[in-house]
């Protein structure tokens, strides 16, 4: 009897990206709907969405990366689909864009619930800390080096 080869994976990703120039465009009236669009897009890519949250100028997502897609392709598709949704449905003055880049952090199985709670508490978190300080703290905690000139594009 021959066995069938298997490729198995479970990679939890915490993804963070902001609106272009960190403009506070994500209005409270439709932010939840946007979170559903972001999570639904991830799910459609085979990336199981666990939590989406954020505030007026940025979002956090926690999802399981599908085995068949790269991080860059998943995040790119999530951003492009959701920005198209904003532009088609929200009637903003001017065109909506996400920032060019993003930050991605791996999350261990044992930290999934802590990360979910953190993402759910975004409004409270940002009463005390700016997005810039929050992201710098995550980058430091993960030992990532960054160039301040390009971090906020």
HELIX and SHEET records of a PDB file:
HELIX    1   1 UNK A   20  UNK A   22  5                                   3    
HELIX    2   2 UNK A   28  UNK A   44  1                                  17    
HELIX    3   3 UNK A   71  UNK A   89  1                                  19    
HELIX    4   4 UNK A  109  UNK A  111  5                                   3    
HELIX    5   5 UNK A  112  UNK A  120  1                                   9    
HELIX    6   6 UNK A  122  UNK A  128  1                                   7    
HELIX    7   7 UNK A  131  UNK A  141  1                                  11    
HELIX    8   8 UNK A  148  UNK A  151  1                                   4    
SHEET    1   A 4 UNK A  48  UNK A  55  0                                        
SHEET    2   A 4 UNK A  58  UNK A  65 -1                                        
SHEET    3   A 4 UNK A  11  UNK A  18 -1                                        
SHEET    4   A 4 UNK A 103  UNK A 107 -1                                        
END                                                                             
